[in-house]
Amino acid sequence: MRTTLTAFIDQLMLYDYLLFGGTVLLFILLLILALLLRRRLALALTCVLGAFAILVLGPTIGYVQLHNYLFKHETALTDVKALEFTDALLVRGTLTNTSKRDFERCRVSADVYKVVNNAVLDLFSPFIPFKKGTVVTQPLPKGETAEFKIFVEPFGYTKEYNVSIGAECR
């Protein structure tokens, strides 16, 4: 847990600090406004609830949206092939940098999940992959496209499955 938190803090950039600082500042301002409006109970209570909602949701949603905007990319799955002589699955695809900045590295992951032909269970299957594979790509300049290969091993599953890919770029 400590190494994960340390790695997260090491990867923060100036925009993240501005987002977190702005969120804390807005939280404090709404609490001060609630104190000033303490005679109007409903309005003060709304300010307090809004302040805590901003404190909890602001950094989380803001961080995700900020990084989706700054590090915009597109991934495309081109080929999925179960290898014959090895218990492995080969996943090929492309990664395109559509942002306005160069990427230092991208971590591309492939998730394999079962298809059970049950409407309810198929809704939750993508959230619980049974196999994963990842690869880290080289620097990717803006506007460029890179191909990648991911080996998911060991993979001896013979029934129906789906593969989804995603990338996290910096």
N, C-alpha and C positions, 0 to 999 in steps of 0.2 A: 504494500500500500504506500509506503514511504517513497519507494523508487518511482512509482507511478505519479505521485504528486510532484515529486522533484522534477521529473521529466516534463510534466505539464507546465510547470512554472518556468522551466528553461526555454520552452518553445513560445512563450508569450511574446507579443510584439507591442509596439507603442499603441496601436489602435485598441488592443485588448485592455491595456492599462487605462486608456481614456474612457473606454466603455465601462469598466468596473468602477472607476472614479466618478463618472457621471451618474451611474446608478446609485452609488452611496450618497452623493450630493443630493440627488432628487429624493431619496428616502428621507434624508435629514430635513430638507425643505418641506416635505409633506407632513412630517411630524411637528415641525414648528408651526405650520399652518393649522394643524389640528389643535395645538395648544392655544393659538390665538382665537380659534372658533369654538372653544370649550363650552361657551354658553349655548351654542346650537348643537345639541347632542348628536343628531342624525348626521349633520354635515361633518362634524369632528370625527365621528366613528367611520364615516366613509373615507375620510382622509387617512386615518390610521390603517384601515384595511387595504386601501390603495397603496400606501407606503410599503406595507409588508408584502403585498403582491408584487410590487416593483422590485423589492429587495430579493425575492425568491426567483421570480420569472425573468427579470430583466437581464441579469448576467447570462443565464442559461440560453434563452432564446436569442439574445443579442449576439452571443459568441457564435452560435451556429449560423445565424443569418449573416453576420459579418464575414465569417470565413467562407461561406457559400458565395458571397459577392466578390471578395478579394481573390479567392483561389478557384475561380470557375473553371470547370473542365467537363469533358464529355468522355464517357467510356462506351465502347461498343464491343459486344461479344461476337466474335467471328467464327469460332469453331470449338466444339466440345467433343472429345474423342476418348473413349475408354481404350486404353492400351491393351494389346492382346497378350504379350508375354510377361507383363508386369502388372501387379495390382496397383494401378495408378490411373488417374484421370488427367488428361491434358486439356487445359483451357487456354485458348488463344483469343486475343482481342487487341483493340487499339485504344490509346489514350490520347486525347487532343486537348491541348492547352488553349482555352478560349478566353483567358483572363488578360489583363493588361500588364502583367508582370511575369517574369521568368520563374519557373519552379526549380528549387534546389534539388528536391527529391519528391517522389510520389510513392506511397505504399498502396499497391493494388491488391485487393483481396477477392477471392472467389469463394462463395458459400454454396454448398450443395445441400439440398433438402429433399425429403421424401415427398412423393405425391401419393396420397392415400385414398383418393377418390371419395372423400367425404367433405361436403360443403363447409362444415364448421371447422374441421381439422385442417383443411387446406388453407383457411384464412390465417391460421396461426403457424403453419409450417415454415414460412419464410423468416419468422422471428427466432426459430430454433433450428439452425442448420446442424446436421450431424457430421459434416466434414468441412474443414476450412483449409485454404491454402493462400499464402501471401507471397508477394515479391516486391522488392524495392527497386524502382527504376532510376536511371541516371538523370542528370539535370535536363529539363525540358524547356526550351525557349518559347516565348509567346507565339502563338499561331502554329506551332509545330505539332506533328502527330508521331507517336512512338508505338511500336508493336510490343506486346508482351506475351510471355508464356508462363503459365502457372501449372505446376504439377501438384495434384492433390493425391497424397498417398499416406497410408495404404488405402486402396479403394477397391473393394471386392463386391460392392453392392450390385445386384443384377436386376433389380426391379426398376420401376419408373422413378425418375428423379428430375429435378430442375436445378439449374445453376444460375446464380445471380452474381454480378460483379459490382464492385464499388472501389473508389479510390479516395485517398486522403492526401492532398498535395500541400506543400509548403514552399 
